[in-house]
Amino acid sequence: MTSRQNYSGSDNTVRQYQQIDVEYNPAIRMLWTFIKPVGTPCFNLGLLEDLHQNAIEIERNGGKFFFDEVMCPVDYHVIASRDPQIFNLGGDLALFIMLIKSRDREALMHYAKLCVDCIYARAINYSSPAITISLVQGDALGGGFESALASNLIVAERSARMGFPEIIFNLFPGMGAYSLLARKVGAKVAEEMIASGNVYSAEDLHKLGVVDVLAPDSEGEKAVFDLTRQHGKRLNGLRAMYECRRHFNPISYAELMNITSLWVDASLRLQDNDLKMMSRLVRSQMRQQTLRAQGLPRNDHSGTSLAAA
């Protein structure tokens, strides 16, 4: 694969991606975006900016990507994590606490809109015919799960876990979770999953139809390549089918923004006890980060116990 970490902007400047790696496989015309957030593995503002700029470049070029002075066609766009234990833990809770305490609605909305911009771009396949795939290895919580749901297909390793723990601190996932999940499993099941705060195994989500391909641990990338080989000569028909899905039950940008406005308002209504619970989750995430840095195994928490740790 060819690797690149630069983004060529419309003003002909070159920006260096800090928190994503971009790789291209010319043999199967597959573009990979690997997220590698600095610090806690969440969607911090820097990571969101990188993903947004990446999406802009893809959309601006009609789904193609500019590598080594050549415009490369893309049949598949895969999003994955450089950390094999964590896809992403979701929103930047430490930032949320600070902005909520300072009553900074404008900054909260800026963050939320940036999330929606990234989710929506992927939900409409970057206005391109490419098939989008999320490769989930490890935990995908909150916004991490939302990001995975935005793709046409989810490939998850067996030990992966996904869920929306936000209800534990009296909030809800407001950057696309309801819209994306309800279109997969129906509104009733989506509401039950969001309201429970539970974290689900990849196997359970595969049975529900949320995960499309269940892969053995450490074989997620192989499963992605196997999937593309299975598509083979059916690629044109499959791309058209996923386009039909978007027409049958489309997601509008206005829908996502209306819901994320509700999220901002709900965030600003949180009480001290709610923020304390959120702070405890931040501390838990920091401890997990320390364990990973030391090469020690993660603690095996459920969604509820993780939030209360």
N, C-alpha and C positions, 0 to 999 in steps of 0.2 A: 504493500500500500504506500501511496505517496502522502507525506505528512505536511501540514502547514498550520502555522499559528497566526498568520497575518490576515488582516481584513483590508481590502482595497476600497476605500470610501469613494463616494460620488465626487468628492473634490480632489480626487487623484492623490490624496495622502494615504499613508499606510499606517494602520493602527495595529498594535500588537495585542492579540488576545492574551489575557492574563489567566483566565479561569476555565477555558475550554481548549481542547485540541481538536483539530479538524484533519481527517484523513480520507483519502479517496482511493478506492479500488477500481482501477480501469477495466479489469477483466469482466466484472459484473456490474460496472457503472454504479457502485455503491458509495455513498457519502456517509461517513461516520462523524458524529459530534460527541466527543467524550467530555463530560463535565468533571471539573476538578476544583471545587470551591476551596478558597483559602480559609483556614480556620475551621470552625464548625461546619460540617457538610450540609449546609442549608442554602437556600436561594438568597444570598446576600445581594446587595445592589450591584456590585461589580460583576457577579456571575450573570445576573439578569441583563445587564448592559451588553455583555459579550453575546449572550444568546439572542438578544434583540438585533444586534448588528449583524450577526450571522444570518438571521431570518431575512433581514432587509436585503442582504447581498443575494441570497437565493431567489427571493421574490423579484428583485430588480432584473435578474438575468433569466427570468422565465423558467426557473427551476434548475437551471444549469449552474455550474460553479467554476470559478476562474482559478486554475492551477497552472503555475509555471508558464504563464503567458498564453495558456490555451483554455478556451471555454469548453468545459467537460460536461457531457450529458449525465443526468442522474436518474436512474430507475428506482433506486431505493435510498431512503434517508433514515439512518439508524441513530438514535440517541442512547447513550450508555454512560456509565460512570467509570472513572479510572480506579475507584476504590471497589474491590470485589465484594466487600462486606456491606457497603452502603450505597444505594442509588442516590437518594437524597432524603433528608429529614424534614424538608418543607420550608415554611416561612422563617424569616430571621426574627425569632422570638425576642431576642435581646433588643433589637431595634424597635419592635412593636411596643415593648414595655416602656422604652424611653419616650416614644412618640405619643403613646396614650397618656402617660403621666404629664407630658407637656401640653396635651390637648391640641396637638399639631395635626389637624385634619388634612391639611393640604399635603403634608409629607406622606401621611398614610395613603392618601389617594394616589399620589405619585407612585409609590411602591406598588399598590394594587393594580394600577393601570399598566405598569410595566409587566407585571405578571400576566395580565390579560392579553397584552400585545403578543407576548411569547406563546401563550396557550392558543390564542386564536390563529396565529400564523401557522402553527402546526396542525390545528384542527381542520384547516382548509388546505392542507398539504402544500403550504407555501405557494398557493395559486399555481400549482404545477401538477403534472400527471404522475409524479413519483409516489411510490408506496412508502408510507412511513411506518417504522418499527421502533418500539421501545424495548430495549434489552434491560431487564431488571435483575440485578444481582444484589443480594442483601436487602436492606430495608428501604422501602419507599413509603414515607409517611406524609400526611398532609399534602402540601404542595408537590412533594415528590411523586405521590400517587396521582395527583391531578395531571402532572406533566406526562407521566406514563400513559394515562388514559387518552391523551390527545392524539395518539398515533392510531393508524389503521389497525395495527396488530401489536400485541404484547407477547414477547417471549420472556419467560421468567424461569430462573433456576429454582429447583425444588425447595431450597432453604430460604428463598426470598419471602419477605413479609410485607404486606401492604395494608394501609388503613388510614382512617381519619380520626386522630385522637383529640381534635380541637374541642369537642364537647366537654372534655374533662376540665378545661378551664373556661367553660361557659361561652364558647364561641363556636362557629361553624366554618368549614372550609369554603371560602368565598370567591375563589378565582377559577371556577369552572367545574368543581367537583360534582355538584348536583346535575348540571347540564350534561356533562360527559357520562357520568355513571348511570343516570336515569335512562339515557339512550341505549345503554348496554343491557341493563337488567330490569328496567321499569322503575317508576317513581317510588312504589311502595318498598321494594327491596333497597333502593338507593337511600331512602329516608331511614330505614332500619339500620343500615350500615353506618350512616353518618351519625345518627342519634346514639348508637351504642358506644362509639369510641373504640370499638374493638380493632385489633390488628389481626388480619387474616393470613393464613398460609397461602403460598402460591398454589398448592394443590386444591385448597378450598375454593379459591378464586377461579381456578381452571374448571372446576365442576359447575360453578355459577355462569361460566361463559365470559368472565372478565379477562382471564388470561387465555390466550389462543394456543400457545405452545408451551408445554411444561418440559423443561430440560434438566438433565442431571446436573448436579453441582459441578462448577468449573467447566461446563460444556456449553455455556450460553452462546458464546460467539460461534461455535460450531453449529449450534442449532439454527442460528440466523442464516449462516451460509447454506445449511441443508434446506432451509425453507425456500431460499431463492432458487436452489436447484430443482426443488419440487415444482416451483412455478413454471420453470422452463418455458415452453412455447405458449403457455397460457397467460403470459404476462399482460398482453394487451387486453384480454378479456377481464382479467382480475382487476387491472387498473380501472377499467370502465365500471366494474361492479362497485368498487369503493367510491367512485364518483357518484354512482346511483344512490349509495347510502347517504351521501351528503345532501343530495337533492331530496331524498325521501324524508329525512328528518334533519333539516339544516340547523346549524348553530349560527346565530347572528352575533356580530360584535356588540350590538345594542343590548342583547340579552345578557351577555357576560358582564358588560359594564353596569347594567342596572343591578345585577346581583352583587357585584363587587362594591357598589355604593352602599348596599345593605350591610355588607361586611364591615365597611369603614364605620358606619353608624353604630353597628353592634359592638365593634371594638371600643368605641369611645364611651359606651355604656358599662364597660366592665368595672367591677368594684375591686377594692384592695385585695380581698380574698382570692379573686380570680387571677389578679396579677401575681400574687404570691405563688399560686399553683403554676402559673406560667414560668415564673422564676425557677421553681424547683425542676421543671423540665429542662430549662437551659442548663442548670447545674448538672443534671443527669447526662445531657448530651456532652458536656465538657468532660465529664468523667469517662464516658465511653471513648471520646477522642484520645484521652490520655492512655487508656488501655490499649487502643489500637497502635498508638505511637510506640508503646513498649512491647508490642508484639503479643499481647495477652488476649485471650478470648473475650468477646463481648459478654455482658450480662444478658441473660435470656428473659426479657421482660415482656409481659403482655402490654397492650396499649394502656390499660388502666394503671398498672403498676409502674410502667415507664413514666407516665405523667406525674405520678405521685412520688417518684423516687427521690 
